[in-house]
Amino acid sequence: MLLDPIARAVAAAPPDDEPVTEQDRRRLHTGQLWFAQHDGKGIPLEEVLAEFGLKPEDFPPEDTQ
């Protein structure tokens, strides 16, 4: 049973019927090549935030109840 309203909305959403474009295919291929060149690893969040002068501590955790 899904009690979370977000999960319930996602489960009830219609399927994505938007066609895949040639640009979509190129971007997917470019991303796959990038990951292959980087041993399947992405860029650490800390590194991305540092480019903007930020740290993970700048974002307090959300209250989870």
N, C-alpha and C positions, 0 to 999 in steps of 0.2 A: 504494500500500500504506500503510495507516494503522498506524504503529508506536506512536503515543502511546496509552496505555491510556484516557485520558479521551476522546479523539476516537473511539476504537474503541467505547467504551461508548455514546457519544452516537449514533453511526451505527447501532448495534444496538438502540437503545431503540425500544419500540413507539410508534406515533403517539399524540399527545395526543387522547383522545376525550372529554375533559370538555366538556360543553356550555357555550356562551358565554351568560352571564346578561345580563339587562337592566342590572344594575349594572356588569358588565364593559363593556358598550356605552357607558354614560354616562361611565365613567371614561376610556375611550379617546377619546370625543368631547371631554371636558373637556381632556385632554392635547393633543389636536390643536389646539383653540382657543388654549390657552396658547402653544404653539409658534408658531402663526400670528401672535399678538400680539407675539411677541418675535423676529420675523424669522427663525424657524426655528432659533434658537440656544438652547442650554440654559444652565444656570448653570455657570460655571467651577468646577472642583474646588476651586481655592484659596479661592473665595468660600464654598463650602459648608463646607470645613474651618475657615475663620476663624470661622464661627458657633459652632464648638465649641472655639475657642481653639487650633486645631491648624494645622500647616503640612505641606506635602508632605514636607519633610525629616524629619518625625517618623516617617515610614514608610520604613525602609531598603528598598532594592530586594532582591527575592528572588534567590537564586543560580540562574542558569540554566546548565544544563550539557547 
